[in-house]
Amino acid sequence: MNEIVVVTGAGGMGLAVARRIGSGRTVILADAFPDALDRAVAALRAEGYAATGQLTDVADASSTVKLADAAAAEGPIAAVVHTAGVSAATSTVEKIMAVDLAGTAHVIDAFEAVAGPGTSLVCVASMAGHYATLSRADELALATTPAADLLSLAVVRAAGPDPVQAYILAKRGNQVRVQAAALAWNRRGARINTISPGVISTAMARSEAESVSGSHMMAMLDACGAGRTGTPAEIAEVAAFLTGARYITGTDILVDGGQAAWLRWHAQPGTS
């Protein structure tokens, strides 16, 4: 029976993932923007992939359930890679929480219900999540509170008006929620992990580079020795590894060119 691969997000990262793991499988690409989705599906089909698109807003739980149910109706789900998200540079605090935090919880819940032996879910979080300084109680709440109640949590409501701080909180929430979900996925014979990219050369990253903090971000890449941004293909390579690594679950892989390690061990106070 034909295996199904689901990729949320029709941008550069999502397309790279679809190309990397979609050969010989049916690819279901999901995005909230119909024009971008149509272009991405057309590009994949032109390259020989068996690709279809489904309009999906991950911030809407029912929309995400429809995606999961449609995928399960097509055949066994081999892999789900959740790349859809918004950035701190171009979004409001409310949008970040709805899409990046609650949206990821919706994806985890919807696909847990249809996961079977061998299914692998990879959620794209961010290096930013490693910067969070939260209490154990707040992390527990982010990890285990039902998705419908996440945006009402005190730690979420107290995030303040700064989109950067909201993004850090949301991405830490992704990391801990995946860790907590690993038990339920294990019981289904399935696996769940996160990837935490650093600065990757996508349209979203270019918007961030052009923001007020952009020059600072690029200076840190030079200082840590990477000297460049990452590429969507490098994220796709790690996603492919995680979808095939059958004894890895409930963990996070940093793909940041060493930036987080530099910040911890070499950066002068106040650099970040």
C-alpha positions as a Python dict, from the first residue, in 0.01 Angstrom:
ca = {
    (1, 'M'): (0, 0, 0),
    (2, 'N'): (123, 349, -86),
    (3, 'E'): (272, 539, 205),
    (4, 'I'): (156, 890, 287),
    (5, 'V'): (377, 1185, 377),
    (6, 'V'): (217, 1501, 515),
    (7, 'V'): (403, 1830, 518),
    (8, 'T'): (250, 2144, 667),
    (9, 'G'): (384, 2469, 527),
    (10, 'A'): (433, 2528, 154),
    (11, 'G'): (735, 2755, 195),
    (12, 'G'): (1100, 2683, 130),
    (13, 'M'): (1143, 2451, 426),
    (14, 'G'): (826, 2254, 357),
    (15, 'L'): (910, 2211, -9),
    (16, 'A'): (1262, 2094, 74),
    (17, 'V'): (1122, 1835, 315),
    (18, 'A'): (865, 1715, 62),
    (19, 'R'): (1136, 1670, -200),
    (20, 'R'): (1365, 1489, 45),
    (21, 'I'): (1119, 1232, 182),
    (22, 'G'): (839, 1228, -75),
    (23, 'S'): (986, 1011, -352),
    (24, 'G'): (774, 703, -417),
    (25, 'R'): (512, 820, -168),
    (26, 'T'): (197, 1030, -184),
    (27, 'V'): (274, 1379, -55),
    (28, 'I'): (-5, 1582, 100),
    (29, 'L'): (107, 1942, 132),
    (30, 'A'): (-93, 2169, 362),
    (31, 'D'): (-92, 2546, 390),
    (32, 'A'): (-327, 2827, 493),
    (33, 'F'): (-267, 3029, 176),
    (34, 'P'): (-422, 2886, -142),
    (35, 'D'): (-197, 3059, -394),
    (36, 'A'): (124, 2947, -222),
    (37, 'L'): (-18, 2597, -183),
    (38, 'D'): (-114, 2570, -549),
    (39, 'R'): (229, 2688, -663),
    (40, 'A'): (409, 2442, -436),
    (41, 'V'): (195, 2146, -541),
    (42, 'A'): (242, 2235, -908),
    (43, 'A'): (619, 2253, -859),
    (44, 'L'): (627, 1910, -694),
    (45, 'R'): (410, 1753, -963),
    (46, 'A'): (631, 1900, -1234),
    (47, 'E'): (924, 1720, -1071),
    (48, 'G'): (743, 1385, -1072),
    (49, 'Y'): (607, 1374, -717),
    (50, 'A'): (260, 1239, -644),
    (51, 'A'): (152, 1554, -464),
    (52, 'T'): (-182, 1694, -359),
    (53, 'G'): (-268, 2001, -156),
    (54, 'Q'): (-509, 2063, 128),
    (55, 'L'): (-596, 2410, 251),
    (56, 'T'): (-532, 2397, 625),
    (57, 'D'): (-512, 2652, 904),
    (58, 'V'): (-328, 2482, 1189),
    (59, 'A'): (-454, 2750, 1429),
    (60, 'D'): (-799, 2595, 1375),
    (61, 'A'): (-824, 2257, 1546),
    (62, 'S'): (-1105, 2135, 1319),
    (63, 'S'): (-907, 2225, 1006),
    (64, 'T'): (-612, 2023, 1135),
    (65, 'V'): (-832, 1723, 1217),
    (66, 'K'): (-968, 1732, 860),
    (67, 'L'): (-611, 1720, 730),
    (68, 'A'): (-523, 1421, 949),
    (69, 'D'): (-839, 1235, 859),
    (70, 'A'): (-788, 1300, 487),
    (71, 'A'): (-431, 1172, 509),
    (72, 'A'): (-534, 858, 697),
    (73, 'A'): (-803, 787, 437),
    (74, 'E'): (-536, 775, 165),
    (75, 'G'): (-320, 508, 329),
    (76, 'P'): (-75, 446, 612),
    (77, 'I'): (92, 765, 729),
    (78, 'A'): (468, 719, 726),
    (79, 'A'): (571, 1071, 819),
    (80, 'V'): (431, 1408, 915),
    (81, 'V'): (663, 1708, 914),
    (82, 'H'): (512, 2024, 1060),
    (83, 'T'): (695, 2328, 923),
    (84, 'A'): (405, 2576, 919),
    (85, 'G'): (456, 2879, 1140),
    (86, 'V'): (494, 3254, 1166),
    (87, 'S'): (789, 3468, 1269),
    (88, 'A'): (848, 3724, 1539),
    (89, 'A'): (955, 3981, 1280),
    (90, 'T'): (631, 3982, 1085),
    (91, 'S'): (357, 3868, 1325),
    (92, 'T'): (168, 3983, 1631),
    (93, 'V'): (190, 3816, 1970),
    (94, 'E'): (-163, 3684, 1922),
    (95, 'K'): (-80, 3529, 1584),
    (96, 'I'): (239, 3370, 1717),
    (97, 'M'): (50, 3208, 2003),
    (98, 'A'): (-236, 3092, 1781),
    (99, 'V'): (-21, 2946, 1503),
    (100, 'D'): (313, 2852, 1656),
    (101, 'L'): (195, 2741, 2000),
    (102, 'A'): (-165, 2622, 1968),
    (103, 'G'): (-120, 2520, 1604),
    (104, 'T'): (156, 2276, 1690),
    (105, 'A'): (-57, 2130, 1969),
    (106, 'H'): (-339, 2082, 1718),
    (107, 'V'): (-107, 1897, 1480),
    (108, 'I'): (18, 1669, 1759),
    (109, 'D'): (-336, 1586, 1872),
    (110, 'A'): (-486, 1539, 1527),
    (111, 'F'): (-215, 1307, 1402),
    (112, 'E'): (-185, 1110, 1725),
    (113, 'A'): (-542, 998, 1661),
    (114, 'V'): (-448, 848, 1323),
    (115, 'A'): (-87, 743, 1390),
    (116, 'G'): (3, 380, 1354),
    (117, 'P'): (314, 165, 1391),
    (118, 'G'): (601, 340, 1219),
    (119, 'T'): (440, 684, 1191),
    (120, 'S'): (685, 965, 1266),
    (121, 'L'): (591, 1325, 1342),
    (122, 'V'): (861, 1592, 1329),
    (123, 'C'): (764, 1939, 1447),
    (124, 'V'): (985, 2232, 1353),
    (125, 'A'): (1044, 2437, 1668),
    (126, 'S'): (1333, 2685, 1689),
    (127, 'M'): (1667, 2751, 1849),
    (128, 'A'): (1477, 3033, 2022),
    (129, 'G'): (1308, 2777, 2245),
    (130, 'H'): (1643, 2702, 2406),
    (131, 'Y'): (1661, 3062, 2528),
    (132, 'A'): (1346, 3035, 2740),
    (133, 'T'): (1377, 3061, 3117),
    (134, 'L'): (1057, 2912, 3250),
    (135, 'S'): (967, 2749, 3577),
    (136, 'R'): (902, 2375, 3596),
    (137, 'A'): (535, 2452, 3661),
    (138, 'D'): (507, 2671, 3351),
    (139, 'E'): (679, 2412, 3133),
    (140, 'L'): (449, 2142, 3270),
    (141, 'A'): (148, 2356, 3184),
    (142, 'L'): (272, 2419, 2830),
    (143, 'A'): (347, 2049, 2787),
    (144, 'T'): (24, 1898, 2914),
    (145, 'T'): (-262, 2150, 2911),
    (146, 'P'): (-530, 2056, 2655),
    (147, 'A'): (-479, 2243, 2331),
    (148, 'A'): (-813, 2422, 2363),
    (149, 'D'): (-696, 2581, 2689),
    (150, 'L'): (-336, 2665, 2597),
    (151, 'L'): (-397, 3028, 2507),
    (152, 'S'): (-568, 3087, 2843),
    (153, 'L'): (-265, 2979, 3046),
    (154, 'A'): (-124, 3242, 3282),
    (155, 'V'): (225, 3201, 3133),
    (156, 'V'): (85, 3270, 2787),
    (157, 'R'): (-128, 3566, 2891),
    (158, 'A'): (171, 3712, 3077),
    (159, 'A'): (398, 3697, 2772),
    (160, 'G'): (364, 4070, 2718),
    (161, 'P'): (360, 4275, 2398),
    (162, 'D'): (700, 4170, 2260),
    (163, 'P'): (667, 3928, 1963),
    (164, 'V'): (1023, 3801, 2021),
    (165, 'Q'): (943, 3692, 2376),
    (166, 'A'): (617, 3538, 2256),
    (167, 'Y'): (807, 3345, 1989),
    (168, 'I'): (1060, 3215, 2244),
    (169, 'L'): (776, 3101, 2469),
    (170, 'A'): (584, 2937, 2185),
    (171, 'K'): (886, 2746, 2059),
    (172, 'R'): (977, 2625, 2406),
    (173, 'G'): (618, 2513, 2431),
    (174, 'N'): (663, 2311, 2112),
    (175, 'Q'): (971, 2139, 2251),
    (176, 'V'): (823, 2039, 2587),
    (177, 'R'): (487, 1942, 2440),
    (178, 'V'): (654, 1699, 2202),
    (179, 'Q'): (857, 1551, 2488),
    (180, 'A'): (542, 1497, 2693),
    (181, 'A'): (354, 1349, 2396),
    (182, 'A'): (619, 1084, 2329),
    (183, 'L'): (463, 835, 2571),
    (184, 'A'): (126, 833, 2396),
    (185, 'W'): (296, 807, 2056),
    (186, 'N'): (516, 521, 2178),
    (187, 'R'): (205, 331, 2281),
    (188, 'R'): (88, 353, 1921),
    (189, 'G'): (423, 232, 1788),
    (190, 'A'): (484, 583, 1658),
    (191, 'R'): (742, 854, 1727),
    (192, 'I'): (749, 1230, 1773),
    (193, 'N'): (1043, 1474, 1781),
    (194, 'T'): (1132, 1837, 1723),
    (195, 'I'): (1395, 2009, 1513),
    (196, 'S'): (1515, 2348, 1637),
    (197, 'P'): (1661, 2540, 1343),
    (198, 'G'): (1878, 2844, 1379),
    (199, 'V'): (1880, 3102, 1101),
    (200, 'I'): (1771, 2924, 782),
    (201, 'S'): (1761, 3090, 442),
    (202, 'T'): (1385, 3111, 385),
    (203, 'A'): (1152, 3399, 301),
    (204, 'M'): (1066, 3421, 671),
    (205, 'A'): (1432, 3447, 769),
    (206, 'R'): (1490, 3712, 507),
    (207, 'S'): (1212, 3919, 661),
    (208, 'E'): (1379, 3880, 998),
    (209, 'A'): (1717, 3975, 854),
    (210, 'E'): (1565, 4296, 725),
    (211, 'S'): (1413, 4378, 1064),
    (212, 'V'): (1569, 4590, 1339),
    (213, 'S'): (1746, 4288, 1489),
    (214, 'G'): (1867, 4152, 1155),
    (215, 'S'): (2222, 4286, 1161),
    (216, 'H'): (2264, 4161, 1517),
    (217, 'M'): (2145, 3816, 1412),
    (218, 'M'): (2392, 3798, 1125),
    (219, 'A'): (2676, 3925, 1345),
    (220, 'M'): (2612, 3636, 1586),
    (221, 'L'): (2639, 3388, 1298),
    (222, 'D'): (2981, 3530, 1213),
    (223, 'A'): (3090, 3530, 1578),
    (224, 'C'): (2993, 3166, 1636),
    (225, 'G'): (3206, 3059, 1340),
    (226, 'A'): (2925, 2940, 1114),
    (227, 'G'): (2961, 3243, 891),
    (228, 'R'): (2640, 3170, 702),
    (229, 'T'): (2276, 3087, 735),
    (230, 'G'): (2155, 2730, 704),
    (231, 'T'): (1962, 2602, 405),
    (232, 'P'): (1618, 2441, 386),
    (233, 'A'): (1787, 2128, 249),
    (234, 'E'): (1988, 2095, 570),
    (235, 'I'): (1667, 2097, 774),
    (236, 'A'): (1513, 1846, 534),
    (237, 'E'): (1812, 1617, 585),
    (238, 'V'): (1757, 1613, 961),
    (239, 'A'): (1383, 1562, 914),
    (240, 'A'): (1457, 1263, 691),
    (241, 'F'): (1691, 1123, 954),
    (242, 'L'): (1431, 1157, 1230),
    (243, 'T'): (1153, 1004, 1024),
    (244, 'G'): (1370, 697, 973),
    (245, 'A'): (1547, 672, 1310),
    (246, 'R'): (1321, 425, 1487),
    (247, 'Y'): (1474, 451, 1836),
    (248, 'I'): (1466, 830, 1861),
    (249, 'T'): (1157, 990, 2009),
    (250, 'G'): (1065, 1267, 2252),
    (251, 'T'): (1377, 1471, 2179),
    (252, 'D'): (1498, 1783, 2002),
    (253, 'I'): (1780, 1830, 1753),
    (254, 'L'): (1943, 2172, 1725),
    (255, 'V'): (2039, 2266, 1369),
    (256, 'D'): (2190, 2609, 1420),
    (257, 'G'): (2551, 2609, 1303),
    (258, 'G'): (2668, 2612, 1665),
    (259, 'Q'): (2505, 2941, 1758),
    (260, 'A'): (2340, 2819, 2080),
    (261, 'A'): (2666, 2661, 2197),
    (262, 'W'): (2854, 2984, 2124),
    (263, 'L'): (2599, 3188, 2318),
    (264, 'R'): (2631, 2958, 2618),
    (265, 'W'): (3008, 2921, 2632),
    (266, 'H'): (3173, 3205, 2447),
    (267, 'A'): (2947, 3509, 2411),
    (268, 'Q'): (3014, 3805, 2633),
    (269, 'P'): (2733, 3896, 2876),
    (270, 'G'): (2474, 4102, 2698),
    (271, 'T'): (2563, 3971, 2351),
    (272, 'S'): (2232, 3795, 2301),
}
